[in-house]
Amino acid sequence: MQLYSESADLAAAAGGGKRWRRVAEAVAAAPGLPAGPAFSIGDSLTYRHGTGAVLGTDDLVGRRRYQFVVAALDGDVLVEVAQKTALTATAPYSDLTDRQRFSGPATLVTVPRGGLLVVDIDEAARILPESEADAVLLHVTIED
């Protein structure tokens, strides 16, 4: 996982790739969108806006084709992250949804206001449902 204090840090680290420009575009658009529904930009990114009550899950979720990215818009967002190999799968991988659910110990990460967390493809993560901060949950293709 990589934690960035602001989107400019992510852009600098990523070298301005198309998918990361789309992340910045989605984060900028999110405050004007309703909480809950999913939106997309092209075929490389989907995103939802809301608080932990809207975006949070009970289980850690791992993906194979899309990276889990969290942007904190207003306040700190609490996210749990763990290596998939250290977890127990609670459901089989679904190729249709690109999700696999896991349980087990995870590291608590605080994404500060204005910050972004990029979860690696070999990790599972979840936004804590009790996190009250306004956030954007993005799923970004692993392909450039």
C-alpha positions, 0 to 999 in steps of 0.5 A: 500500500502507498499513502499519499498526503495529497493527490499531487504526490500520487501524480508525481509518483505515478508519472502522470499515467492516464489511469492516475489522471482519471483518479484525480478527475474522479476525486474532483468530481465526487463532491458534486455527486450523490452519495452511494451510486457508482460512476465510471470514467472510461473502462478503467475506473469506477468510483463511489462517494460517501461516508463509511456508512455508505462505502464500508464493508464488514469483510476485507475485500481483495481484487485481482484486476482493479486496485482499491483507492481511497481519497479522503475529502473531508476528515480522516478515513479509517481503512484496514489493509492486510496481505491476502496471504495472511488472511482467510478467504470467506468466499471464493473469488468472483470473476464477475465482480472481481471480488474475494472476501477475507477475514483476519487481522489487518493494519489500521491506516488513517487516510488524512483529509486530502490524502489518498491510499492506494492498496496493492493488488496482493492486499485486501482492504475495507473502509470501516463503516464507522468512519464518518469522513466524506470519501471517494472509493475508487477501483482502478484497473491495474493495466496502464 
